[in-house]
C-alpha cells in the first residue's frame, strides 16, 4: 500500500500539472499574441552618405579599394531626426565594412546593401531606416 501511494502521488502531480498547462495554453491565451499589424509607411526619400572607400582583400593581399555611394531611405517625416546622425551612420558603416573586408571580386551589391542596412537600423532604429540604396560601386587603387 505504501509503495502504491509513493507511485500515485507523483503521477497525480504530473497529470495535474500537465492538465493545468494544457488548459492555460488552450483556453487562457489572449488574442494579443497575434502578429501586430504594420503601420502604413508615409512618403520616403533617400539621404546620400559621403562616398565610402573600403579595402578589397584577395588572397590575403590588398587587391584595391571599393568606392561606393550609399543612400539611406527614410520617411520624409524623419529627416530632421536622421540628418544630424548621418555622420554617425557613415562612421559605423566604415567601421563595419573595414572590420570584415570584402574578399571576392566582383563584390555583390546585395551584400553591401544587407550589411549597410543592418548598421543603419542599429544606429537609427528599425522603424526609421527603411532601406539602403547602393548607387554606385567602383573598384580603384
N, CA, C and O atoms as a GROMACS GRO file, in nm:
protein
  564
    1UNK      N    1   0.082  -0.120   0.000
    1UNK     CA    2   0.000   0.000   0.000
    1UNK      C    3   0.087   0.127   0.000
    1UNK      O    4   0.057   0.225  -0.068
    2UNK      N    5   0.194   0.120   0.078
    2UNK     CA    6   0.283   0.235   0.087
    2UNK      C    7   0.350   0.262  -0.048
    2UNK      O    8   0.366   0.378  -0.088
    3UNK      N    9   0.388   0.155  -0.118
    3UNK     CA   10   0.450   0.170  -0.250
    3UNK      C   11   0.352   0.229  -0.350
    3UNK      O   12   0.389   0.309  -0.436
    4UNK      N   13   0.227   0.190  -0.339
    4UNK     CA   14   0.124   0.240  -0.428
    4UNK      C   15   0.106   0.391  -0.411
    4UNK      O   16   0.090   0.464  -0.509
    5UNK      N   17   0.108   0.437  -0.287
    5UNK     CA   18   0.095   0.582  -0.259
    5UNK      C   19   0.216   0.657  -0.314
    5UNK      O   20   0.203   0.765  -0.371
    6UNK      N   21   0.335   0.599  -0.296
    6UNK     CA   22   0.458   0.663  -0.344
    6UNK      C   23   0.454   0.675  -0.497
    6UNK      O   24   0.507   0.772  -0.552
    7UNK      N   25   0.395   0.581  -0.565
    7UNK     CA   26   0.385   0.586  -0.710
    7UNK      C   27   0.273   0.678  -0.755
    7UNK      O   28   0.290   0.754  -0.851
    8UNK      N   29   0.158   0.674  -0.688
    8UNK     CA   30   0.041   0.751  -0.731
    8UNK      C   31   0.057   0.902  -0.710
    8UNK      O   32   0.010   0.980  -0.792
    9UNK      N   33   0.121   0.944  -0.603
    9UNK     CA   34   0.134   1.088  -0.574
    9UNK      C   35   0.210   1.160  -0.686
    9UNK      O   36   0.159   1.260  -0.736
   10UNK      N   37   0.328   1.115  -0.729
   10UNK     CA   38   0.395   1.186  -0.839
   10UNK      C   39   0.318   1.179  -0.970
   10UNK      O   40   0.318   1.275  -1.047
   11UNK      N   41   0.251   1.066  -0.996
   11UNK     CA   42   0.173   1.054  -1.119
   11UNK      C   43   0.059   1.154  -1.119
   11UNK      O   44   0.034   1.220  -1.220
   12UNK      N   45  -0.011   1.168  -1.007
   12UNK     CA   46  -0.122   1.264  -0.997
   12UNK      C   47  -0.070   1.407  -1.012
   12UNK      O   48  -0.133   1.489  -1.078
   13UNK      N   49   0.044   1.436  -0.949
   13UNK     CA   50   0.101   1.571  -0.962
   13UNK      C   51   0.141   1.601  -1.106
   13UNK      O   52   0.117   1.712  -1.155
   14UNK      N   53   0.201   1.505  -1.174
   14UNK     CA   54   0.239   1.527  -1.314
   14UNK      C   55   0.118   1.546  -1.403
   14UNK      O   56   0.116   1.636  -1.488
   15UNK      N   57   0.017   1.463  -1.385
   15UNK     CA   58  -0.104   1.477  -1.466
   15UNK      C   59  -0.176   1.608  -1.437
   15UNK      O   60  -0.225   1.673  -1.529
   16UNK      N   61  -0.181   1.647  -1.311
   16UNK     CA   62  -0.245   1.774  -1.275
   16UNK      C   63  -0.171   1.893  -1.333
   16UNK      O   64  -0.233   1.986  -1.384
   17UNK      N   65  -0.038   1.891  -1.326
   17UNK     CA   66   0.041   1.999  -1.383
   17UNK      C   67   0.029   2.005  -1.534
   17UNK      O   68   0.018   2.113  -1.592
   18UNK      N   69   0.031   1.888  -1.596
   18UNK     CA   70   0.015   1.884  -1.742
   18UNK      C   71  -0.122   1.933  -1.784
   18UNK      O   72  -0.135   2.005  -1.884
   19UNK      N   73  -0.224   1.894  -1.710
   19UNK     CA   74  -0.361   1.938  -1.742
   19UNK      C   75  -0.376   2.088  -1.723
   19UNK      O   76  -0.440   2.155  -1.805
   20UNK      N   77  -0.318   2.141  -1.616
   20UNK     CA   78  -0.326   2.285  -1.592
   20UNK      C   79  -0.252   2.362  -1.702
   20UNK      O   80  -0.299   2.465  -1.749
   21UNK      N   81  -0.137   2.310  -1.743
   21UNK     CA   82  -0.062   2.375  -1.851
   21UNK      C   83  -0.138   2.372  -1.982
   21UNK      O   84  -0.142   2.471  -2.055
   22UNK      N   85  -0.198   2.258  -2.013
   22UNK     CA   86  -0.276   2.247  -2.136
   22UNK      C   87  -0.395   2.342  -2.133
   22UNK      O   88  -0.426   2.407  -2.233
   23UNK      N   89  -0.463   2.350  -2.019
   23UNK     CA   90  -0.577   2.440  -2.006
   23UNK      C   91  -0.532   2.584  -2.028
   23UNK      O   92  -0.599   2.661  -2.097
   24UNK      N   93  -0.420   2.621  -1.969
   24UNK     CA   94  -0.369   2.757  -1.982
   24UNK      C   95  -0.339   2.792  -2.128
   24UNK      O   96  -0.381   2.897  -2.177
   25UNK      N   97  -0.268   2.704  -2.198
   25UNK     CA   98  -0.230   2.734  -2.335
   25UNK      C   99  -0.345   2.725  -2.434
   25UNK      O  100  -0.346   2.794  -2.535
   26UNK      N  101  -0.443   2.640  -2.404
   26UNK     CA  102  -0.554   2.625  -2.498
   26UNK      C  103  -0.665   2.727  -2.478
   26UNK      O  104  -0.725   2.773  -2.575
   27UNK      N  105  -0.693   2.764  -2.354
   27UNK     CA  106  -0.811   2.845  -2.327
   27UNK      C  107  -0.782   2.982  -2.267
   27UNK      O  108  -0.866   3.071  -2.277
   28UNK      N  109  -0.668   3.001  -2.207
   28UNK     CA  110  -0.641   3.127  -2.137
   28UNK      C  111  -0.556   3.224  -2.218
   28UNK      O  112  -0.533   3.337  -2.174
   29UNK      N  113  -0.508   3.185  -2.334
   29UNK     CA  114  -0.425   3.274  -2.415
   29UNK      C  115  -0.506   3.392  -2.464
   29UNK      O  116  -0.624   3.381  -2.496
   30UNK      N  117  -0.439   3.504  -2.468
   30UNK     CA  118  -0.504   3.626  -2.516
   30UNK      C  119  -0.481   3.640  -2.666
   30UNK      O  120  -0.377   3.597  -2.716
   31UNK      N  121  -0.574   3.698  -2.738
   31UNK     CA  122  -0.552   3.717  -2.881
   31UNK      C  123  -0.443   3.818  -2.913
   31UNK      O  124  -0.408   3.836  -3.029
   32UNK      N  125  -0.389   3.885  -2.812
   32UNK     CA  126  -0.282   3.983  -2.835
   32UNK      C  127  -0.153   3.914  -2.879
   32UNK      O  128  -0.060   3.982  -2.923
   33UNK      N  129  -0.146   3.782  -2.868
   33UNK     CA  130  -0.027   3.711  -2.911
   33UNK      C  131  -0.014   3.707  -3.063
   33UNK      O  132   0.089   3.664  -3.116
   34UNK      N  133  -0.116   3.752  -3.133
   34UNK     CA  134  -0.113   3.751  -3.279
   34UNK      C  135  -0.011   3.853  -3.330
   34UNK      O  136   0.032   3.941  -3.256
   35UNK      N  137   0.026   3.840  -3.455
   35UNK     CA  138   0.123   3.930  -3.516
   35UNK      C  139   0.063   4.070  -3.526
   35UNK      O  140  -0.047   4.086  -3.578
   36UNK      N  141   0.135   4.172  -3.477
   36UNK     CA  142   0.081   4.308  -3.485
   36UNK      C  143   0.077   4.358  -3.630
   36UNK      O  144   0.160   4.321  -3.712
   37UNK      N  145  -0.020   4.443  -3.658
   37UNK     CA  146  -0.031   4.500  -3.792
   37UNK      C  147   0.078   4.605  -3.811
   37UNK      O  148   0.109   4.681  -3.720
   38UNK      N  149   0.134   4.608  -3.930
   38UNK     CA  150   0.236   4.708  -3.960
   38UNK      C  151   0.170   4.841  -3.992
   38UNK      O  152   0.066   4.848  -4.056
   39UNK      N  153   0.236   4.947  -3.945
   39UNK     CA  154   0.185   5.080  -3.972
   39UNK      C  155   0.210   5.115  -4.119
   39UNK      O  156   0.311   5.073  -4.176
   40UNK      N  157   0.120   5.188  -4.180
   40UNK     CA  158   0.146   5.229  -4.318
   40UNK      C  159   0.264   5.325  -4.324
   40UNK      O  160   0.282   5.409  -4.236
   41UNK      N  161   0.344   5.310  -4.427
   41UNK     CA  162   0.463   5.393  -4.443
   41UNK      C  163   0.426   5.514  -4.526
   41UNK      O  164   0.364   5.503  -4.632
   42UNK      N  165   0.466   5.631  -4.477
   42UNK     CA  166   0.439   5.755  -4.549
   42UNK      C  167   0.538   5.774  -4.663
   42UNK      O  168   0.611   5.681  -4.698
   43UNK      N  169   0.541   5.894  -4.721
   43UNK     CA  170   0.633   5.921  -4.831
   43UNK      C  171   0.779   5.908  -4.786
   43UNK      O  172   0.814   5.948  -4.675
   44UNK      N  173   0.861   5.851  -4.872
   44UNK     CA  174   1.002   5.828  -4.838
   44UNK      C  175   1.092   5.901  -4.936
   44UNK      O  176   1.052   5.938  -5.046
   45UNK      N  177   1.216   5.919  -4.894
   45UNK     CA  178   1.319   5.974  -4.979
   45UNK      C  179   1.453   5.921  -4.929
   45UNK      O  180   1.462   5.870  -4.817
   46UNK      N  181   1.556   5.932  -5.011
   46UNK     CA  182   1.687   5.880  -4.976
   46UNK      C  183   1.782   5.994  -4.941
   46UNK      O  184   1.786   6.096  -5.010
   47UNK      N  185   1.857   5.975  -4.834
   47UNK     CA  186   1.961   6.070  -4.794
   47UNK      C  187   2.096   6.009  -4.829
   47UNK      O  188   2.127   5.897  -4.789
   48UNK      N  189   2.176   6.083  -4.903
   48UNK     CA  190   2.304   6.032  -4.954
   48UNK      C  191   2.413   6.050  -4.848
   48UNK      O  192   2.427   6.157  -4.789
   49UNK      N  193   2.489   5.942  -4.826
   49UNK     CA  194   2.608   5.950  -4.743
   49UNK      C  195   2.725   5.991  -4.832
   49UNK      O  196   2.718   5.981  -4.954
   50UNK      N  197   2.833   6.038  -4.769
   50UNK     CA  198   2.952   6.071  -4.846
   50UNK      C  199   3.010   5.942  -4.904
   50UNK      O  200   2.982   5.833  -4.853
   51UNK      N  201   3.090   5.954  -5.008
   51UNK     CA  202   3.149   5.837  -5.071
   51UNK      C  203   3.234   5.759  -4.970
   51UNK      O  204   3.306   5.818  -4.890
   52UNK      N  205   3.224   5.627  -4.976
   52UNK     CA  206   3.293   5.540  -4.881
   52UNK      C  207   3.394   5.456  -4.958
   52UNK      O  208   3.363   5.403  -5.065
   53UNK      N  209   3.514   5.443  -4.903
   53UNK     CA  210   3.616   5.357  -4.961
   53UNK      C  211   3.655   5.249  -4.862
   53UNK      O  212   3.688   5.279  -4.747
   54UNK      N  213   3.652   5.124  -4.906
   54UNK     CA  214   3.690   5.012  -4.819
   54UNK      C  215   3.784   4.920  -4.896
   54UNK      O  216   3.779   4.914  -5.019
   55UNK      N  217   3.872   4.849  -4.823
   55UNK     CA  218   3.969   4.763  -4.891
   55UNK      C  219   3.904   4.638  -4.950
   55UNK      O  220   3.806   4.585  -4.897
   56UNK      N  221   3.962   4.591  -5.060
   56UNK     CA  222   3.924   4.465  -5.122
   56UNK      C  223   4.043   4.372  -5.105
   56UNK      O  224   4.150   4.396  -5.162
   57UNK      N  225   4.026   4.266  -5.028
   57UNK     CA  226   4.135   4.173  -4.997
   57UNK      C  227   4.118   4.048  -5.082
   57UNK      O  228   4.015   3.981  -5.075
   58UNK      N  229   4.220   4.017  -5.162
   58UNK     CA  230   4.217   3.898  -5.247
   58UNK      C  231   4.344   3.818  -5.218
   58UNK      O  232   4.454   3.870  -5.229
   59UNK      N  233   4.327   3.691  -5.180
   59UNK     CA  234   4.438   3.603  -5.144
   59UNK      C  235   4.525   3.665  -5.034
   59UNK      O  236   4.648   3.662  -5.042
   60UNK      N  237   4.461   3.722  -4.934
   60UNK     CA  238   4.527   3.783  -4.818
   60UNK      C  239   4.617   3.900  -4.856
   60UNK      O  240   4.707   3.937  -4.780
   61UNK      N  241   4.592   3.959  -4.972
   61UNK     CA  242   4.667   4.078  -5.015
   61UNK      C  243   4.568   4.185  -5.055
   61UNK      O  244   4.456   4.156  -5.097
   62UNK      N  245   4.611   4.307  -5.042
   62UNK     CA  246   4.526   4.419  -5.082
   62UNK      C  247   4.510   4.418  -5.233
   62UNK      O  248   4.607   4.434  -5.307
   63UNK      N  249   4.387   4.401  -5.278
   63UNK     CA  250   4.360   4.395  -5.421
   63UNK      C  251   4.305   4.524  -5.476
   63UNK      O  252   4.262   4.529  -5.591
   64UNK      N  253   4.304   4.628  -5.396
   64UNK     CA  254   4.249   4.756  -5.437
   64UNK      C  255   4.146   4.803  -5.336
   64UNK      O  256   4.134   4.749  -5.227
   65UNK      N  257   4.073   4.904  -5.376
   65UNK     CA  258   3.970   4.960  -5.289
   65UNK      C  259   3.837   4.964  -5.362
   65UNK      O  260   3.832   4.979  -5.484
   66UNK      N  261   3.732   4.949  -5.287
   66UNK     CA  262   3.598   4.966  -5.341
   66UNK      C  263   3.548   5.104  -5.299
   66UNK      O  264   3.550   5.138  -5.181
   67UNK      N  265   3.506   5.182  -5.394
   67UNK     CA  266   3.448   5.312  -5.367
   67UNK      C  267   3.299   5.300  -5.394
   67UNK      O  268   3.258   5.258  -5.503
   68UNK      N  269   3.219   5.335  -5.296
   68UNK     CA  270   3.075   5.316  -5.312
   68UNK      C  271   2.997   5.437  -5.266
   68UNK      O  272   3.041   5.513  -5.180
   69UNK      N  273   2.883   5.454  -5.326
   69UNK     CA  274   2.789   5.560  -5.291
   69UNK      C  275   2.665   5.493  -5.233
   69UNK      O  276   2.599   5.413  -5.300
   70UNK      N  277   2.634   5.526  -5.108
   70UNK     CA  278   2.524   5.462  -5.035
   70UNK      C  279   2.423   5.569  -4.995
   70UNK      O  280   2.460   5.679  -4.954
   71UNK      N  281   2.295   5.534  -5.006
   71UNK     CA  282   2.188   5.625  -4.965
   71UNK      C  283   2.096   5.552  -4.866
   71UNK      O  284   2.065   5.434  -4.885
   72UNK      N  285   2.055   5.622  -4.762
   72UNK     CA  286   1.964   5.566  -4.661
   72UNK      C  287   1.823   5.613  -4.694
   72UNK      O  288   1.798   5.733  -4.707
   73UNK      N  289   1.730   5.520  -4.708
   73UNK     CA  290   1.590   5.552  -4.737
   73UNK      C  291   1.515   5.565  -4.605
   73UNK      O  292   1.512   5.472  -4.524
   74UNK      N  293   1.456   5.683  -4.583
   74UNK     CA  294   1.378   5.710  -4.462
   74UNK      C  295   1.249   5.781  -4.501
   74UNK      O  296   1.234   5.830  -4.612
   75UNK      N  297   1.157   5.784  -4.406
   75UNK     CA  298   1.035   5.861  -4.429
   75UNK      C  299   1.068   6.009  -4.422
   75UNK      O  300   1.157   6.051  -4.348
   76UNK      N  301   0.998   6.088  -4.500
   76UNK     CA  302   1.024   6.232  -4.503
   76UNK      C  303   1.004   6.293  -4.365
   76UNK      O  304   1.073   6.388  -4.329
   77UNK      N  305   0.911   6.241  -4.288
   77UNK     CA  306   0.886   6.296  -4.155
   77UNK      C  307   1.004   6.274  -4.060
   77UNK      O  308   1.012   6.341  -3.957
   78UNK      N  309   1.096   6.181  -4.091
   78UNK     CA  310   1.210   6.152  -4.005
   78UNK      C  311   1.338   6.225  -4.047
   78UNK      O  312   1.443   6.203  -3.987
   79UNK      N  313   1.330   6.310  -4.150
   79UNK     CA  314   1.450   6.379  -4.198
   79UNK      C  315   1.520   6.457  -4.087
   79UNK      O  316   1.643   6.450  -4.075
   80UNK      N  317   1.445   6.530  -4.006
   80UNK     CA  318   1.507   6.612  -3.901
   80UNK      C  319   1.577   6.526  -3.797
   80UNK      O  320   1.674   6.571  -3.736
   81UNK      N  321   1.531   6.405  -3.776
   81UNK     CA  322   1.595   6.312  -3.682
   81UNK      C  323   1.721   6.250  -3.744
   81UNK      O  324   1.820   6.230  -3.675
   82UNK      N  325   1.716   6.221  -3.874
   82UNK     CA  326   1.823   6.145  -3.938
   82UNK      C  327   1.941   6.232  -3.979
   82UNK      O  328   2.055   6.190  -3.961
   83UNK      N  329   1.916   6.351  -4.032
   83UNK     CA  330   2.026   6.434  -4.086
   83UNK      C  331   2.141   6.453  -3.988
   83UNK      O  332   2.256   6.436  -4.028
   84UNK      N  333   2.117   6.487  -3.860
   84UNK     CA  334   2.232   6.504  -3.770
   84UNK      C  335   2.306   6.373  -3.741
   84UNK      O  336   2.419   6.376  -3.693
   85UNK      N  337   2.244   6.260  -3.768
   85UNK     CA  338   2.304   6.131  -3.737
   85UNK      C  339   2.370   6.064  -3.859
   85UNK      O  340   2.421   5.952  -3.847
   86UNK      N  341   2.369   6.129  -3.973
   86UNK     CA  342   2.428   6.068  -4.093
   86UNK      C  343   2.577   6.042  -4.076
   86UNK      O  344   2.627   5.940  -4.123
   87UNK      N  345   2.648   6.132  -4.010
   87UNK     CA  346   2.792   6.111  -3.989
   87UNK      C  347   2.816   5.989  -3.900
   87UNK      O  348   2.910   5.914  -3.922
   88UNK      N  349   2.731   5.970  -3.801
   88UNK     CA  350   2.743   5.853  -3.713
   88UNK      C  351   2.714   5.724  -3.790
   88UNK      O  352   2.781   5.623  -3.770
   89UNK      N  353   2.615   5.728  -3.878
   89UNK     CA  354   2.583   5.612  -3.961
   89UNK      C  355   2.700   5.581  -4.054
   89UNK      O  356   2.739   5.466  -4.069
   90UNK      N  357   2.756   5.684  -4.115
   90UNK     CA  358   2.869   5.664  -4.206
   90UNK      C  359   2.989   5.607  -4.132
   90UNK      O  360   3.055   5.516  -4.182
   91UNK      N  361   3.020   5.660  -4.014
   91UNK     CA  362   3.133   5.610  -3.936
   91UNK      C  363   3.112   5.463  -3.899
   91UNK      O  364   3.204   5.382  -3.912
   92UNK      N  365   2.993   5.429  -3.853
   92UNK     CA  366   2.964   5.289  -3.817
   92UNK      C  367   2.972   5.199  -3.939
   92UNK      O  368   3.017   5.085  -3.930
   93UNK      N  369   2.928   5.248  -4.053
   93UNK     CA  370   2.932   5.170  -4.176
   93UNK      C  371   3.077   5.146  -4.220
   93UNK      O  372   3.113   5.035  -4.259
   94UNK      N  373   3.160   5.249  -4.213
   94UNK     CA  374   3.302   5.234  -4.249
   94UNK      C  375   3.369   5.134  -4.156
   94UNK      O  376   3.447   5.050  -4.200
   95UNK      N  377   3.340   5.144  -4.027
   95UNK     CA  378   3.399   5.050  -3.930
   95UNK      C  379   3.355   4.906  -3.960
   95UNK      O  380   3.437   4.814  -3.955
   96UNK      N  381   3.227   4.888  -3.989
   96UNK     CA  382   3.177   4.753  -4.017
   96UNK      C  383   3.239   4.697  -4.145
   96UNK      O  384   3.280   4.581  -4.148
   97UNK      N  385   3.246   4.777  -4.248
   97UNK     CA  386   3.299   4.728  -4.376
   97UNK      C  387   3.450   4.704  -4.369
   97UNK      O  388   3.502   4.621  -4.444
   98UNK      N  389   3.522   4.775  -4.281
   98UNK     CA  390   3.665   4.752  -4.265
   98UNK      C  391   3.694   4.637  -4.169
   98UNK      O  392   3.798   4.572  -4.179
   99UNK      N  393   3.601   4.612  -4.077
   99UNK     CA  394   3.620   4.503  -3.981
   99UNK      C  395   3.617   4.368  -4.053
   99UNK      O  396   3.695   4.278  -4.021
  100UNK      N  397   3.528   4.355  -4.148
  100UNK     CA  398   3.516   4.232  -4.227
  100UNK      C  399   3.531   4.269  -4.374
  100UNK      O  400   3.431   4.288  -4.444
  101UNK      N  401   3.655   4.280  -4.422
  101UNK     CA  402   3.674   4.328  -4.560
  101UNK      C  403   3.619   4.230  -4.663
  101UNK      O  404   3.604   4.111  -4.636
  102UNK      N  405   3.589   4.283  -4.779
  102UNK     CA  406   3.539   4.201  -4.889
  102UNK      C  407   3.654   4.120  -4.946
  102UNK      O  408   3.766   4.170  -4.962
  103UNK      N  409   3.626   3.994  -4.977
  103UNK     CA  410   3.732   3.904  -5.025
  103UNK      C  411   3.699   3.843  -5.160
  103UNK      O  412   3.774   3.757  -5.208
  104UNK      N  413   3.592   3.884  -5.222
  104UNK     CA  414   3.557   3.831  -5.355
  104UNK      C  415   3.548   3.947  -5.453
  104UNK      O  416   3.510   4.058  -5.417
  105UNK      N  417   3.583   3.918  -5.575
  105UNK     CA  418   3.576   4.019  -5.680
  105UNK      C  419   3.502   3.957  -5.797
  105UNK      O  420   3.552   3.855  -5.847
  106UNK      N  421   3.394   4.004  -5.846
  106UNK     CA  422   3.326   4.129  -5.810
  106UNK      C  423   3.243   4.114  -5.682
  106UNK      O  424   3.197   4.005  -5.648
  107UNK      N  425   3.225   4.224  -5.614
  107UNK     CA  426   3.151   4.227  -5.488
  107UNK      C  427   3.002   4.240  -5.517
  107UNK      O  428   2.961   4.317  -5.604
  108UNK      N  429   2.924   4.165  -5.444
  108UNK     CA  430   2.778   4.168  -5.460
  108UNK      C  431   2.721   4.295  -5.396
  108UNK      O  432   2.745   4.323  -5.279
  109UNK      N  433   2.645   4.371  -5.474
  109UNK     CA  434   2.579   4.490  -5.419
  109UNK      C  435   2.474   4.451  -5.316
  109UNK      O  436   2.446   4.529  -5.225
  110UNK      N  437   2.417   4.332  -5.328
  110UNK     CA  438   2.320   4.285  -5.230
  110UNK      C  439   2.386   4.267  -5.094
  110UNK      O  440   2.325   4.295  -4.991
  111UNK      N  441   2.510   4.219  -5.092
  111UNK     CA  442   2.583   4.203  -4.967
  111UNK      C  443   2.614   4.339  -4.905
  111UNK      O  444   2.601   4.356  -4.784
  112UNK      N  445   2.654   4.434  -4.987
  112UNK     CA  446   2.679   4.570  -4.936
  112UNK      C  447   2.550   4.627  -4.878
  112UNK      O  448   2.552   4.688  -4.771
  113UNK      N  449   2.440   4.608  -4.948
  113UNK     CA  450   2.312   4.661  -4.900
  113UNK      C  451   2.272   4.596  -4.769
  113UNK      O  452   2.226   4.664  -4.677
  114UNK      N  453   2.288   4.464  -4.759
  114UNK     CA  454   2.248   4.393  -4.638
  114UNK      C  455   2.328   4.441  -4.517
  114UNK      O  456   2.271   4.468  -4.411
  115UNK      N  457   2.459   4.452  -4.533
  115UNK     CA  458   2.543   4.496  -4.421
  115UNK      C  459   2.516   4.642  -4.387
  115UNK      O  460   2.513   4.679  -4.269
  116UNK      N  461   2.495   4.726  -4.488
  116UNK     CA  462   2.468   4.868  -4.464
  116UNK      C  463   2.335   4.887  -4.395
  116UNK      O  464   2.323   4.971  -4.305
  117UNK      N  465   2.234   4.812  -4.434
  117UNK     CA  466   2.103   4.824  -4.372
  117UNK      C  467   2.107   4.782  -4.226
  117UNK      O  468   2.042   4.844  -4.141
  118UNK      N  469   2.182   4.677  -4.195
  118UNK     CA  470   2.195   4.633  -4.055
  118UNK      C  471   2.258   4.743  -3.970
  118UNK      O  472   2.214   4.768  -3.858
  119UNK      N  473   2.360   4.809  -4.023
  119UNK     CA  474   2.426   4.918  -3.949
  119UNK      C  475   2.330   5.036  -3.933
  119UNK      O  476   2.320   5.092  -3.824
  120UNK      N  477   2.262   5.074  -4.039
  120UNK     CA  478   2.170   5.189  -4.033
  120UNK      C  479   2.056   5.163  -3.935
  120UNK      O  480   2.017   5.252  -3.860
  121UNK      N  481   2.003   5.042  -3.934
  121UNK     CA  482   1.895   5.010  -3.840
  121UNK      C  483   1.946   5.009  -3.696
  121UNK      O  484   1.872   5.045  -3.605
  122UNK      N  485   2.071   4.969  -3.676
  122UNK     CA  486   2.128   4.969  -3.541
  122UNK      C  487   2.144   5.113  -3.489
  122UNK      O  488   2.119   5.139  -3.372
  123UNK      N  489   2.184   5.206  -3.576
  123UNK     CA  490   2.208   5.344  -3.534
  123UNK      C  491   2.078   5.423  -3.529
  123UNK      O  492   2.051   5.493  -3.430
  124UNK      N  493   1.997   5.414  -3.633
  124UNK     CA  494   1.877   5.498  -3.644
  124UNK      C  495   1.752   5.434  -3.586
  124UNK      O  496   1.658   5.505  -3.548
  125UNK      N  497   1.749   5.304  -3.581
  125UNK     CA  498   1.630   5.233  -3.535
  125UNK      C  499   1.564   5.161  -3.652
  125UNK      O  500   1.570   5.208  -3.765
  126UNK      N  501   1.501   5.046  -3.625
  126UNK     CA  502   1.444   4.966  -3.733
  126UNK      C  503   1.325   5.030  -3.802
  126UNK      O  504   1.295   4.998  -3.917
  127UNK      N  505   1.256   5.121  -3.734
  127UNK     CA  506   1.140   5.185  -3.797
  127UNK      C  507   1.178   5.312  -3.871
  127UNK      O  508   1.096   5.369  -3.944
  128UNK      N  509   1.302   5.358  -3.854
  128UNK     CA  510   1.347   5.481  -3.921
  128UNK      C  511   1.421   5.447  -4.049
  128UNK      O  512   1.388   5.499  -4.156
  129UNK      N  513   1.522   5.361  -4.040
  129UNK     CA  514   1.598   5.320  -4.158
  129UNK      C  515   1.519   5.212  -4.231
  129UNK      O  516   1.519   5.096  -4.189
  130UNK      N  517   1.453   5.249  -4.339
  130UNK     CA  518   1.366   5.155  -4.410
  130UNK      C  519   1.442   5.070  -4.511
  130UNK      O  520   1.412   4.952  -4.527
  131UNK      N  521   1.539   5.130  -4.579
  131UNK     CA  522   1.610   5.058  -4.684
  131UNK      C  523   1.742   5.129  -4.712
  131UNK      O  524   1.764   5.241  -4.666
  132UNK      N  525   1.826   5.062  -4.786
  132UNK     CA  526   1.954   5.119  -4.831
  132UNK      C  527   1.959   5.104  -4.982
  132UNK      O  528   1.925   4.999  -5.037
  133UNK      N  529   2.000   5.210  -5.049
  133UNK     CA  530   2.022   5.204  -5.193
  133UNK      C  531   2.172   5.219  -5.217
  133UNK      O  532   2.234   5.314  -5.171
  134UNK      N  533   2.228   5.123  -5.289
  134UNK     CA  534   2.368   5.131  -5.327
  134UNK      C  535   2.370   5.188  -5.468
  134UNK      O  536   2.338   5.119  -5.565
  135UNK      N  537   2.409   5.315  -5.478
  135UNK     CA  538   2.401   5.384  -5.607
  135UNK      C  539   2.512   5.342  -5.702
  135UNK      O  540   2.489   5.322  -5.821
  136UNK      N  541   2.634   5.329  -5.649
  136UNK     CA  542   2.746   5.303  -5.738
  136UNK      C  543   2.857   5.234  -5.660
  136UNK      O  544   2.889   5.275  -5.548
  137UNK      N  545   2.915   5.130  -5.718
  137UNK     CA  546   3.032   5.063  -5.660
  137UNK      C  547   3.137   5.054  -5.770
  137UNK      O  548   3.114   4.996  -5.876
  138UNK      N  549   3.253   5.113  -5.743
  138UNK     CA  550   3.363   5.106  -5.840
  138UNK      C  551   3.487   5.054  -5.772
  138UNK      O  552   3.507   5.074  -5.652
  139UNK      N  553   3.570   4.986  -5.848
  139UNK     CA  554   3.695   4.933  -5.795
  139UNK      C  555   3.807   5.026  -5.837
  139UNK      O  556   3.819   5.062  -5.954
  140UNK      N  557   3.889   5.063  -5.740
  140UNK     CA  558   4.001   5.151  -5.769
  140UNK      C  559   4.124   5.108  -5.692
  140UNK      O  560   4.125   5.003  -5.627
  141UNK      N  561   4.228   5.190  -5.700
  141UNK     CA  562   4.352   5.158  -5.630
  141UNK      C  563   4.370   5.248  -5.512
  141UNK      O  564   4.469   5.236  -5.440
   0.00000   0.00000   0.00000
